[in-house]
Amino acid sequence: MIHAAEIPNFDQLSDRDRVALAEEILTSVRDLDSLPAPLAHRIELERRWAAYQADPSKVLTPEAFWAQVGS
């Protein structure tokens, strides 16, 4: 694993240049499915699972879901 401190002159890059570098790196990823889900997504999934476990009766059937969103 490469750390930012190993990139020559990384500490001298502006925030804008750091973001541009990060975007370039992210767009070069070959296999997006190999990446872990973002932390915020995992937290939201855990929150929703806990809500389901607390009261499974609140789960919508597929039909009820589509009726609510207006397929």
C-alpha positions in Angstrom: 0.0 0.0 0.0 1.3 3.4 -0.9 0.9 6.3 1.6 0.6 10.0 0.7 3.9 10.7 2.4 5.6 8.4 -0.2 4.3 10.6 -3.2 7.0 13.1 -4.1 5.9 16.7 -3.1 2.5 15.5 -2.0 2.6 17.8 1.0 3.1 20.7 -1.3 0.0 20.0 -3.4 -3.0 22.3 -3.0 -6.3 20.9 -1.9 -7.6 21.3 -5.4 -4.7 19.3 -6.8 -5.1 16.6 -4.2 -8.8 16.2 -5.1 -7.8 16.1 -8.8 -5.2 13.4 -8.1 -7.8 11.4 -6.1 -10.3 11.6 -8.9 -7.7 10.5 -11.4 -6.9 7.5 -9.2 -10.5 6.6 -8.7 -11.3 6.7 -12.4 -8.4 4.4 -13.1 -9.8 1.6 -10.8 -10.2 -1.5 -13.0 -12.6 -3.6 -10.9 -15.1 -1.4 -8.9 -16.8 -4.6 -7.6 -13.6 -5.4 -5.7 -13.8 -2.3 -3.6 -15.5 -2.4 -0.2 -18.8 -0.5 0.2 -18.3 3.0 1.6 -18.5 3.3 5.4 -21.6 5.5 5.2 -23.4 2.8 3.1 -22.4 0.1 5.6 -23.7 2.2 8.5 -27.0 2.9 6.7 -27.4 -0.8 6.0 -26.7 -1.7 9.6 -29.3 0.9 10.7 -31.9 -0.4 8.4 -31.3 -4.0 9.4 -31.6 -3.1 13.1 -34.9 -1.3 12.3 -36.2 -4.3 10.5 -35.2 -6.6 13.3 -36.9 -4.4 15.8 -40.2 -4.4 13.9 -40.4 -6.7 10.8 -44.0 -5.8 10.3 -43.0 -2.4 8.9 -41.5 -4.1 5.8 -43.2 -3.3 2.5 -44.0 -6.0 0.0 -42.7 -5.2 -3.5 -46.3 -4.4 -4.5 -46.8 -2.0 -1.7 -43.5 -0.3 -2.4 -44.3 0.2 -6.1 -47.8 1.5 -5.1 -46.2 4.1 -2.9 -43.6 5.3 -5.4 -46.0 5.3 -8.3 -44.4 2.8 -10.6 
